[in-house]
């Protein structure tokens, strides 16, 4: 923490690798989900395929009780930058839900992006190029969120969608893809990027008009929009300016992480931004 506060006092964004985390992601285990365990699982309708998601039941999980649910989408992969930040693109590489919850009180699931045939997970965007059909990814999300709520005591009225990088874009692109899926969510936490800000990502529907059609499904539901400290064109200011330009009337909260890293592991560290996010989520729920 001393390194973090010294960097902030000097006006520099620290590197997450210089700060000791106060949370460690549970290892990926085998077998059935249980309290405090993080395991692979597949919705029954996709049995016989290689599709899977990751589920973590909180340490305080008890059968018959009700829990809010954090649903997470991963960034693109494979990715590595000059700061040593890495994204595999796989669901098991995600950190946000555990960092937000601290491993208790919330069911946490990391959903996959599916190929065009809906038979396997993909690590780049969704679907297969050049068409990149998002519908199999959307279908898996719709069925799996409600199935997990029913099976493990998730509260369908308290489901939060979050994501990093590609996953931040997916908060709107997948989460608001149609009227049916849009109804699943209580609130959203997109970290690093935002649907519609960059029209040149290359996937079908990246254009601003398509993004605005999705954004209209948000209504007044809250979004905690966060981004690393960045000096390039794709930063928190760009997202804020975009939403002003399109005259979006949503319930938006903006916050920089306080770190320079393009890496969702910042949430495994104690920081003012993480405390602000947790306070915001308490208010949302």
N, C-alpha and C positions, 0 to 999 in steps of 0.2 A: 504493500500500500504506500510506503514511503516513496518508492519510485514513481508511482502514479501521481501522487500529489505534488512531487517536485516538478515533474514534467508539465503538469497543469499550471503550476505557479509560473513557470518559465514561458508559458504560452505555446508549448509544443505538444503535439499529440503523441503519447507514449506508444510503444509497441507492446502487444499483449504478452509477448514472450519474455518481457522484462518484469512481469508481475506474476507472483505465485497464485495459482487458482485456489479458490476455497471450495470448489466442487470438482469431483472426478466422476466422469461418466461411468456408469456401471458396465461391466463387461457384457458382451453379447453372449447369452447362454443358450442352452438347448432345452427342449421340452416345452411344456405348457406354461402359459403366463401365470405368474403368482406375484404376491406382494414383494416389491423391491427388485423384481427381475425384469430384464430387457431381453426379448426374444424375437425371433422371426415367426411370422404367421401369415397365412393366406386365407382370404375369404373363400368359403366352400364352393362358390360358383366358379372359381378359377382353379379348382383342384385339377391336377394333371398338366398345368402350365408351370412356367418358372417364375410367375409373378409372386411377389411377397411384399409385405410391409413389416415394420418394426413396431412392437407394442411394449410399453412399460406401464406396469401397474404400480401405483405409489406405495411407499413403505407402509403407509397406514391403511392400505386397501383392505376392506372387509366385504365379503359377499353380502348382498342385500342392502348395502349403503349406496348413496348416490354421489357422484363426483363430476366436477366440471372436466371438460376434455380439451386438451391442446392437440390440434392437428397440424402437422408440420410437413413442408415440402423442402427438399434439399436444393442446393445450387447445382450448376452445371459441373461436369467433370469429364476427364481429369483436368484439374486446374492447379497451378502453382505460380506464385508471384515472387518478386525479389525480396519480400519480407518473410518468405517461408510459409506463407498461408497456403493451405491445401484444401481442395474439395474433390472428393471422389465421384460425386454425382449419385452415389447410392444412398438409400434411406438410412442405413446404419452409420453413415458419416455425419448425421445431423446432431446438433447440440442445443438448439434454441429451447425446446420444451423442457429439457432437464434444467437448464440454467434459469429459466423463468420460474419454474416451480420449486427448484431445490430438491426435487425427488419426492415430494409429498403433496397430498391434497388434490392432485390432478392425475387423471389418466392421460398418458402421452402416446400418440401414435405418429409415426413417420410414414407417409404414404408414398407410393411409387408413381412414376410417370411410365405409361405403357407404350409399346410400339403400336403401329397402325392395326395390327392383327389382334392386339389385346392378349398376347401370349407370353410376353416377357417385359421386364423392366428395361428402361433406357436411361442413359446418363447424360444425354444432350437434349435439352428442351423436352419435347413430348412427341410421340409418334416417330415416324421415319422421314428423312428428307426425300424429295423436296416438299411433299404434301403436308407432312407433320399433322396428322389427324389427332386432335385432342380428345375426341369423343370417348375412346376407350379409357383414358385417364379419368375423365369426368365420370364415366359409368362406375369405375372401381371406387372412386371417392363416395359417390352417392350411396352405394350399397354398403361399403365398409364402415362408414361413420355410424350409420344407424344400426348396423349389426353389432358393432362393438358397444354402442350405448346399451343395447338390449342385453347383450351377453355378460357385460362386466359392470353394469351399473353407471354408465355414463349418462349424464343429464342432457337430453337433446336440446334443452333450452339454454344451456351454458357451454356451447361449443365454440372455441376460439381457433381461427385459422391463422397460422404464422408461416413464414418462410424466409430463406436467405437467398439473395441474388436471383437466380432463376426462380427460386421459391417465392421471393418477394413479388416478382411479376406474376407468378401463379396465384397469389392471393386474389387478384382480380381476374386474371385470364382464365384460370380454372375455377376459382371460387365463385365468380360471378358470370360464369360461362352461359348459363341459362337461368330461367326463373326458378326452376326446381332446386338446383344446387345452391342458388343464392339464399334460399330460405334456411339453410342449415346453420348459418353462422350468427353468433352473438356479436362478435367483434373480430378485428384483424390486426396482425402485427407484421407488416412487411419490412424486412431489414435489408437495405442496400439494393436499390433500384425500385422502379414503380412502373406498372403497366401504362403505356402510352407516352412516356417521357422520351424514349428513343424509338423512332419509327424504323430504324435501320437494323434491328436485331436479326431480321431475316426469316422469321417464322410467319406463316399466313395469319393475318389478323393483327399484326404489329402496328398497323396504321392507326392514326389518331381517331378517326371516325369509329372504327371498330372498338377501340379502347373506351371511347365515350359511351357507346351503347352498353358496354359492360358496367361502367362506372355508375350509370343511372340506376342499376339494380342495387347499389349500395344503400341508398336512402340516407338516413341519419345515423346509421350504425357507426360506432366509433372505430377509428383506425389510429394506431400508434405507429407512425412512420419514422423509422430510424435509419441512420446511415453513418458509416465511418467518416472520420474527418478526412476530407479529400479536397484537393485543389483543382481537379479536372472538371470536365463539363458535366459528368454524371455524379451529382452530389445532392445533399439535402436541399440546397437552394434551388437546384434545377427542378426537383419534385414540387417544392412549394410554388415556384413560379408557374409550372405547368398547371397546377390545380387552380391558380388564380386566373390564368389565361383562358381556361375552359369554363371559368365561372362555376366551379364545383362548390356545392353548398353543404358538403359533408361535415361530420364531426371529427376533425383531424387534429392530432397532437404530433408535433415534430420534435425530434430529439437526435442530436449527434451522440454516438457511442462514447466519445472521448478518446478513442483509439484510432490509429492510422490504418489498422488492418482490415482487409476484406476477408473476414473470418468470423463465423458465428460462435467461435469459442470465447469471444469477449464476454458472453453471458455466464461463463463458468468462473468469472472473476468478480470480486466485489467492486462496485463502482457507483458513482452518483447516477449514471444513466440506468443501470440495472435496478437501483432502488426506485427511481422515478417510474420505470416500466411496471414494477410490481405494485406500486401504489396506484397507478392508473388501472391496472387489471383488477385490483380489489374494488375500485369504484365501479368498474364495468359490471362486476359480478354481484 
